[in-house]
Every structure is written in C-alpha cells, then in structure tokens.
C-alpha cells in the first residue's frame, strides 16, 4: 500500500467517524447554527458541519488558534487565519449552549431513583472556578448541578467569580432534593428551594446559618453535638428564619472518628493561617462533627439523611473529570466573549464524550448505534441507573 493510499483510507475513516458524531447531535443542529447566527455566510466555511469540525480541532484537541488554522487547511476543511477562527468562536456561544442542553436531553436523561427516593430528584450542586493562567488572567465560575445516581448534568450556569454560590441560581421542581456544601448554607437560598416545593440537605456551620428552636430561641449547636459518640447519628428539630418566614427542619449530625477529626482540624488551622484570621476554639471543636440542616420530613431518619449527604462528594469528581479530560481548567482567552464561548464549547465536548460512552456500552457489530424514536435498545448496565 502506498503512502497516498494509506492517507486516503485514513481520511475516509475520519469522514465516517464524523458521521457517527453527527448522529449524536440534536435534531436541526445545523439549522440552529443559522438561527443563532453562529453560521451566516458560506464563504471560507461552507457549512455548519465544517464550522463545528474546525471548532472541535480547537476545543476537543486542544490546539491553539494558529495550530487550528493549519490543521483545518491541511485537513481540507477551510483556509482561515487564527483571527478569523477566534471571530467565529465568539459567534458560537449561544449555539454551543443550545446543543449542550439538547444533547443532555437526548442522550443523558434525568436519572430515575427507586425505593425510598422513587418520587424524588436528587441534585448535587456546587461551583468551581475556571481561570486563565497568570495573575491577571480572566476568571469565571461554573455553577453546576448533577443528579444521583447517574451523575448526569442537570443544569449549568456561567458567571463571573464576583457572583457567589447560591441555591437561588438553580431552577426548582417539586420534589427536588438539593445537596450542597457549607457555602450554600444561607436562609435566602434555602427559602428559594422551599418556595419551589423542594427540600435541602445543606452542610451547616456555626455562623452563616443561624438555627432556632421551636420557641424561636437561637440554638447553640455545639451544646447538642457534644453528647454524640463516634459513629452515632442524631437529630434535633430546628428552624431557620428568612425575613418574616420561618422554615422548619432538622439538624442532623454524626461524630467523626479520631483520625478524621485530626485531618479536619489540620485543614481548619491551615485555612485560618492562609486567611490570617484568629482561630476560635469553637471552630476547632466543630471540626469533630459533620452536621447538616435538612427540610426533609422525619420519615427520613438521621442516618439516611447523613448517608445521602455522603454522595455530595461525587460532584467534586465530576469537576476533576471535566478539568482533566477536556482541560476545562486551562482557560486561554483574555476576551470575555471568547472566554464564554470557549467554556460553552468545552462543556459541549464533555457532554458529547458522555454520549459516546452511552453508545459505546451497546456493542454494535456494524460499528455504530441505531438511535431512532421508535427503537427499543437492549437494557445494559448503565441504563439501570435510570430505572
């Protein structure tokens, strides 16, 4: 086989592979490119499909703008300058965002829980900073929600770091259970979830979320926790106040073992030194416990609440995966509009990888999946997270 023949075979294989990728994309994605003004004129780039392929050289393969221009020309896709590619990237933000949402709906449906949580949607929420390297680099914050047990993305919001983490950013459906860390422990955010007829399991602290007893007196949390033994779960009826509104709930807690306590206290001391703040004895003592505020009814015992909260750490793994597999943490754009488009494009790549994993688990001897509305795919292990 000659070199030219091998190149021809490789080019044909790439074309076929791209056809499989296109089959994963949502319906009318090319038409949507025109509607959202990502693709306007077919001068240097003849179609929305070619535009997306060029963008993926930059976003999925991680090439710089100049490298992308060279690769696009050598691949016979388009002849563009790096400036032209950047201009087109900026115009793709809304298109990327639309495709990401539609792609999740098509291939990554909401997980359906069973047993005790059969009628509830469990939502892990957190935020992460994406920054450009260097002291003066631009920064953005991703506010993210994933579902248990499938860990599929449910909602993602992109803001500047000045806009803090709060439950008020997320939409709430009746029956939702929001699980979040200490930074979400404030009455206003919890009230937002309660108004939407959802529930929360929020890691509490001694300061930002004041707790009150049934008579409206401020609760001294440590006075409750000191009676716990290692491994013991307990609960107390409490309430929080938002304006004139009282929200009833429970304080659920468990005492850590000695090793976990020492690790937590070391982290607390380091944080105090880093922030140059005086460490209070109460803060150090509180590190011996994990305690949460929940609005779930008492039919969910304290040990069940604490066990469910344990799943919150899964969203940290989601962030690690995004930053390692698709380099979401390596923002290279100084311009705000380019940075937003780049981040939306990276998220699209991540969701496309998830979709590819879904079909990869359904072995097809012909090499690709048949995905039609009236098809009945064989149930596989991954699908059981949706049953």
Protein Blocks (a to p, Z undefined) as FASTA:
>chain_A
ZZklmmmmmmmmmmmmmmmmmmmpcehklmmmmmnomambfcklmbfklmmmmmmmmmmn
opafklmmmmmmmnomaccdfklmmmmmmmmmmmmmmmmmmmmmmmmccdddehjllmpc
cddddddddddedjklccdddddddddfklpafbdcdddfklccdfklpccdehiacddd
fklmcfklmmmmmmnopacdddddfklmccddfkopacdfklmmmmpcehiacddddddd
ehjaccddddddddddfklmmmmmmmmmmmmmmnopacdfklmmmmmpccdddfbdfklc
fklmmmmmmmmmmmmmmmmmmmmmnommlccbfblklmmmmmmmmmmmmmmmmmmmmmmm
mccfkopacddfkbccdddfklmmmZZ
